[in-house]
Amino acid sequence: MEKHMEESGPLLCLCARVTEGEVVAAVERGALDLPAVREATGANTGCGDCADDVEDVIADHQERTALRTAPH
């Protein structure tokens, strides 16, 4: 997928013009899977080509959060 830079990061969803930052913000507010991010941001409501990219951002954020909250 071609990515364009926007103010809050690269566009993940060209159809809805949703950026990586908007997806991260949605995940931080509790959207923990693709359907929830779709509802919160509008991402993945057009052609569907961005599904893998959006799911990668969700997984990366959850992994980073797990690492920060893991007991040391």
Secondary structure, DSSP 4 states (H G I P E B T S, - for coil): ----EETTEEEEETTTTEEHHHHHHHHHTT--SHHHHHHHH-TTSSSSTTHHHHHHHHHHHHHHHHHHHS--
